[in-house]
Amino acid sequence: MVGNIYKIILMDMINKLVFYVFFLCLIFTSCEKFDSPNAENLRGEYVIDKITFQKVDNTVSSDDSTYYPGSVFENPDDLYPLNKIQVGYDKWRFDYNIISMAPVEDGSGGKVWTKQYYIDVSSYSGFENGYLIFNFEGTRRVFRVVDRQIELLILRSSGHWPFGSAGSNRQITITLTRVGP
């Protein structure tokens, strides 16, 4: 009789344990899925909606400029097409492992992308959104994905020192809005 009571108590404890383990698994594997950026889910045509240009000299921010639609971002230290960007007008296109820039109308309603570069999309952890890395006219460009939503992509450059180590690090943050497939 005492053995049966212990069996019942033991079975009750096992049932509760199974229930708690199942419940914890359900909680820790919620419906929201982490989806790191990759070349497949960044596909589409984007318009550049905002640019923030920042000069950082030894951890002190010395010059910030923000450009909105209708303004032109000019950086004489950079190469075409990144040296002059018409905010609200210029477009980029991501297609699998290619980033395309500087579109030209082809006369039949389509576009010909005059600058195309192979990109590598990498993600290092669940805490970062990843990086876009591509070789641009002989230089390596690294953009950190600051934010990525269904219709929005924010990229921040790793920066460059146009005057060597004597000058300031110049970074740009580009906000892109998806406008097409």
N, C-alpha and C positions, 0 to 999 in steps of 0.2 A: 504494500500500500504506500509506504514512504517512497519507494522507488518510482511509483507512478506519479507521485506529486513532483518529484525532481524532474521526471521526463516532461511533464506538462510545463513546468517553469522553464526548463531548458528550451523547449520548442517555442515558447512565448518569447524568450530572449532572442532566439535565432530569427524569428519572424520580425521582431522589432529592428534587429541589426540589418536584415535584408532591406527593410523599408527605408531605414535611414541612409544606407549606402545608395540605394536607388534614388532617393530624394536629393542627396548631395551631388550625385552624378548629373541629375537633371538641372540643378542650380548652376553647377560649374560649366556645363555645356549649354549655355543659353542659346536663344534663337539668333542673336547677333553674331555674325561670323566675321572674323578679321580677314580682310582681303587686301593683301599687299599689292602695290602697284606692279603691274607687269606690262609688257608691250601689248598684250591682247586687250586688257581693260582700259588702257589709255587711248585706244584708237578713236580717231575723230578729228574734226577740224575745229580749231579754237581761234578766237579773236583775242588780242592782247588788250585787256581792259584797264590795267593800271600797272605802273612801274614805280618802284621806290628805289632810288639810287642813294647809296650810303658810302661815305668815306670813313674808314676807321683807322686812326693812327695810334698804335700802341694802346688799344682797349678804350680809347676815348673817341666817341663819335663826333666827328668834326663838321660833317656836312651831310644833311639829309635833304633830298628833293623828291617830291611825289608828283607823278605825271598822270593826268586823267584823260579820258577820251576828248579828242580835239587838240591835244598838245603833242609835241614832238620831242621825244627823248633823243638827244644827240650825245654820243661819246666818241670823240675824235681818236681816242686811244684804242678803239676796237675795230674790228674788220666788218665789211659788208656781209650780211644784212643786219648785224647787231649794232652797228655804229649809228644808225638812224632808224628809230622805230616810231611810226605814227600810231599813237595809242588810240584804240577804238577802231582802227582800220586794218592794221597789219595782222596777218593770220599765220598760224603754224598748223601743221597737220602731223599727227602721229599715226603711223600705219605699221603694225607689227613691230619691226625693229628699225624703222626709218623715221626720222624727223625731217619734215619738209618745210622750207621757208621761202619767202619772196615769190608768191604766186603772180602769174601773168595771165590775163584773160586770153583765151585762144580764139576768140571771135565767134564761137558757136555755143557760148554759154558755159563752157568748161574752164578749167584752170590748168596751166602748166606750172609746176613747181620748179623754179630755177635752181634752188639750192637744196640738196638732199644729203643727209648724213646718217650713217648707221649708228644706232644708239644701243646702249646696254642699260637695262633697267634692273637695279639690284636693291634688295632689301636686307638689312642686317639684323633686325630684331623686330619684335612685336611692338616696340616703343617708338620706332621710327617708321616713317612712310616710305623710305627708300631714296634712291638716287638715280638720276638720269645722267649717263656719262656718254659723251660722244667726242670724236675728233673733228674740230672745226677749223678748216683752213690751216692745218699744220699745228694747231694748239689743242690741248685736251680741255674740254669743258665739263665741269661737274656741277650739276644742279641738285640740291636737296629738295625733295618733295615735302613742302611744309604742310600742305593740306590738299586733299583730293576728295571731291564729292562727285555726285553724278554729273553735274554740269559745270563744275569749277575745278581748277587746278592752279595751285600756287607753288611756284618754284623759286628757290633762292640760290644764287650762284655761290660757289665757294670763294669767289673773289679773285682779283689779280692785282699785282703790283706793277703798274706801268713804268715806274722809275726805279725798279729793283727794290732792294730792301730799304732804301733811303726814303721812299715815299709811303703813302698810305694804302691800305688794302681797300679796294673798291668793289663793293658787292651790289648786285641788283636783285630785287625781288620782283618777279613777274606774275601778275594775276591774269589767268586765261579763262575765258568762258566758252564752253562748247557751243558751236553754232551749226554743226552738221555732222553727219556720219563719216 
